[in-house]
Amino acid sequence: MKIDIFAHILPQKYFAVLQQKARPGLNFNREAANRANTQIDVRLRVMDRYPDVVQVLTVSQPPVETVVAPSDAVELARMANNELAELVVRYPDKFIAAVACLPLNDIDAALEEADRAINELKFRGVQIFSNINGEPLGAPKFRPLYEKMVEHDLPIWIHPCIGESGGEPLFGWPYETSSAMLKLVSGGILRDYPDIKFITHHCGAMASFFEQRIRWLFPLEFGVSEIRNPVEQFQKFYCDTAVYGSTAALMCAYNFFGADHLLFGTDVPLGPHFGLTLETIESVKRMDVPDSDKDKIFAQNAVNLLRVAI
C-alpha cells in the first residue's frame, strides 16, 4: 500500500456554495476545469489506475477565509468537512483519512471546528495555508491552534497560497512554503512546541537545498539567543514527495529531513497528468536508500503520524 498524504479535492456541495458566496470578481475556472478535483466519479476512475494507492483528502484552494466573510467561512468549513467524512466512510478502500478545513478568519470557530472534525468526524489533522489573510503563521494569534494540535498529537498540513510571490505556481509556491517555514522557526513555534508536527507540500520547498544558508545566515538575520540551532528546527518539519518525479530532489530532502520525515504525496489531481502519480512512485523507487526506508516513505510514516490502521 502507498498512502498519498497530500491529495486535493473540492467537495461538490461545498464548492457550489463557495462559488455563490465568494466575494465578487473571483475566477474559479482553474479549479472547476479539473474534473477529478470536483467530481468524485472522475476521481475514482483515475484512482483505479493505481489500485495500491489510497489518499488522505485535503480541501483544495482557495483558502476559505480569503474569499468569504467569517460567518460564511464557518458554515462552509463545516460543510466541506462533513462531505469529506462521508467520502471516507463511503470509499474506505480509496480514502484512508481526511484533513479538516478551518475558518481561520474566526480563530475561536476554527478551534471548535478542529475539535469537532477530530473528535466527531475522526479526521487526522487540519490544514492551514502559508499565510492566513496575509498574516504570518508565526503570529501569536495562531498559537492556540498550535497548542490544540499538540494536545491532539496530530499534524498540521501547510499548503502554499498567494503571498509575497503573487501566487505564481512555478517558483512562487515553493517560495511561499519556505517563507512560512521560516516564519514558524523564527517565531519560535517549533521551539516552544517541540512536539508539534507540520507537513509541508512539495518536499519541504527550499529548506533542504539551502541547508548551509540556514546554518550561516539565519543567525545574522534573526540572532542566536532565541533559536540556537535553526537547522535542527527546520528538520522538525515533515514533507511530501510532490516534486513531479525528481529523485535528486527527494534525495536532497531525505538527507536533510531524514527517512522518518518524508511521506509519499503526489499533489493529485492537480498538476500535469493528475499529479504525476506514476512518476512520483517511480522517483521514490529510484532512491538510493534501503528498502525499509522506502516502505517508510510510501506508507509507514503516514501510519505512524496519523495513527491509522492499514
SVG drawing of the C-alpha trace seen along z (x, -y; Angstrom):
<svg xmlns="http://www.w3.org/2000/svg" viewBox="-25 -42 53 45">
<polyline fill="none" stroke="black" stroke-width="0.4" points="0.0,0.0 1.0,-3.6 -0.6,-6.4 -0.8,-9.7 -0.5,-12.2 -1.4,-15.3 -4.4,-14.7 -6.6,-17.6 -10.3,-17.7 -13.1,-20.3 -16.3,-18.6 -19.1,-19.3 -21.7,-20.8 -19.1,-22.8 -17.7,-24.1 -21.1,-25.1 -21.9,-27.2 -18.4,-28.6 -18.8,-30.0 -22.2,-31.5 -20.9,-33.2 -17.4,-34.3 -16.6,-38.0 -17.2,-39.3 -14.6,-39.1 -13.1,-35.7 -12.5,-33.3 -12.8,-29.6 -12.3,-28.3 -9.0,-26.6 -10.4,-24.7 -13.6,-23.7 -11.7,-22.7 -10.0,-19.8 -12.9,-17.3 -11.1,-14.9 -10.8,-17.7 -14.6,-18.4 -16.3,-15.2 -16.0,-12.1 -16.8,-9.6 -14.0,-11.0 -11.6,-10.9 -12.4,-7.2 -11.8,-6.3 -8.4,-7.9 -7.6,-6.2 -8.4,-2.8 -5.2,-3.2 -3.2,-2.9 -5.0,-0.3 -2.4,-0.2 -2.6,-3.9 -5.0,-5.4 -5.5,-9.1 -5.6,-11.5 -8.1,-14.1 -7.3,-17.9 -9.6,-20.7 -8.2,-22.4 -7.6,-26.2 -8.7,-28.8 -8.4,-29.2 -12.0,-29.6 -11.1,-32.6 -9.8,-34.6 -13.0,-34.5 -15.9,-34.8 -16.9,-36.6 -16.2,-34.8 -19.8,-33.6 -19.9,-32.1 -16.4,-30.6 -17.6,-28.7 -20.6,-27.3 -18.5,-26.3 -15.8,-24.7 -18.3,-22.5 -19.9,-21.7 -16.6,-20.7 -15.6,-18.6 -18.9,-16.8 -18.6,-15.9 -15.0,-14.7 -16.2,-12.5 -18.9,-11.0 -16.3,-10.1 -14.0,-8.4 -16.9,-6.3 -18.3,-5.5 -15.0,-4.7 -12.7,-3.2 -10.6,-1.4 -9.8,-4.7 -9.6,-7.3 -7.8,-6.4 -8.3,-9.7 -9.3,-13.3 -7.9,-16.7 -10.0,-19.4 -10.8,-22.7 -10.8,-25.5 -12.4,-29.0 -9.2,-30.9 -10.8,-34.3 -12.5,-33.4 -9.9,-31.7 -12.3,-30.7 -14.6,-29.0 -11.5,-27.4 -10.6,-25.8 -14.1,-24.5 -14.2,-23.1 -10.8,-21.4 -12.1,-19.7 -15.3,-18.6 -13.5,-17.3 -11.1,-15.3 -13.3,-14.1 -16.6,-13.5 -15.6,-13.0 -12.3,-11.2 -10.1,-13.4 -6.4,-13.0 -5.3,-16.6 -6.0,-20.1 -4.9,-22.2 -3.7,-25.8 -2.1,-27.9 1.3,-29.6 -0.2,-32.8 -3.6,-33.5 -5.2,-36.5 -1.7,-38.0 -0.7,-37.3 2.4,-35.1 2.0,-31.7 4.3,-32.7 1.9,-35.4 0.8,-35.0 -2.9,-34.9 -2.4,-31.4 -0.7,-29.8 -4.0,-28.5 -4.3,-26.4 -0.8,-25.0 -1.4,-24.2 -4.6,-22.4 -2.9,-20.3 -0.1,-19.4 -2.9,-18.2 -4.4,-16.1 -1.0,-14.8 -1.9,-15.2 -0.3,-17.1 -1.0,-20.4 -0.7,-20.4 0.7,-23.6 -0.3,-24.4 1.1,-27.4 -1.2,-30.3 -0.9,-33.8 1.5,-35.9 4.7,-37.9 5.3,-36.0 1.9,-36.9 0.9,-33.2 2.9,-32.3 2.9,-28.4 6.3,-27.5 8.6,-29.1 6.1,-31.1 4.5,-28.1 7.9,-26.7 8.9,-30.3 5.6,-30.7 6.1,-27.4 9.7,-28.3 8.7,-31.7 6.0,-30.1 8.5,-27.6 11.0,-30.5 8.3,-32.5 7.4,-29.4 11.0,-28.8 12.0,-32.5 8.7,-33.0 9.7,-30.3 6.8,-28.0 8.9,-24.8 11.0,-25.8 8.0,-26.4 6.0,-23.4 8.7,-20.7 6.1,-18.0 4.2,-20.0 4.0,-18.3 3.8,-20.3 3.6,-18.6 4.9,-20.8 4.0,-20.5 6.4,-20.0 9.1,-18.2 9.8,-20.9 10.3,-23.6 13.8,-25.2 14.9,-24.2 16.9,-21.1 18.7,-22.7 19.6,-25.8 20.8,-24.0 24.1,-25.9 22.4,-29.2 20.1,-28.5 23.2,-27.5 25.2,-30.6 22.7,-33.4 19.8,-32.7 21.9,-33.8 22.9,-37.0 19.3,-37.8 17.5,-36.7 20.2,-36.5 21.4,-33.4 20.0,-33.9 16.5,-32.6 17.0,-29.9 20.3,-28.3 20.2,-25.7 18.0,-26.8 18.9,-23.8 17.5,-21.4 14.4,-23.5 13.8,-23.2 14.5,-19.5 11.5,-19.0 9.1,-19.6 7.7,-16.7 7.5,-16.9 5.9,-15.0 7.3,-13.7 5.4,-16.0 8.3,-17.2 6.9,-15.6 9.3,-12.7 12.6,-14.2 14.7,-11.6 17.5,-14.1 15.1,-16.4 13.9,-13.5 17.4,-12.6 18.2,-16.1 15.1,-16.1 15.9,-12.6 19.4,-13.7 18.1,-16.8 14.8,-15.8 15.6,-12.1 13.8,-8.9 11.2,-9.3 10.0,-12.8 9.5,-12.1 6.0,-10.9 4.6,-9.9 2.5,-12.6 1.7,-13.5 -0.4,-16.7 -3.1,-14.6 -5.2,-15.5 -3.5,-18.9 -0.5,-19.5 0.1,-17.6 -1.4,-14.1 -3.3,-14.2 -0.3,-14.9 2.1,-12.6 1.3,-9.7 3.2,-7.1 6.2,-9.4 6.2,-10.1 6.1,-6.4 9.0,-5.6 11.0,-8.5 10.8,-7.0 11.7,-3.6 14.8,-5.0 16.1,-6.5 19.4,-5.0 18.2,-4.2 17.3,-0.9 14.0,0.7 13.0,0.3 13.2,-3.4 11.1,-3.3 8.5,-1.4 8.5,-4.2 8.1,-6.8 5.3,-5.0 3.2,-4.2 4.6,-3.6 5.5,-7.2 1.9,-8.2 0.6,-5.3 2.7,-6.4 2.0,-10.1 -1.8,-9.9 -2.3,-6.8 -4.3,-5.0 -4.7,-1.2 -3.9,0.5"/>
</svg>
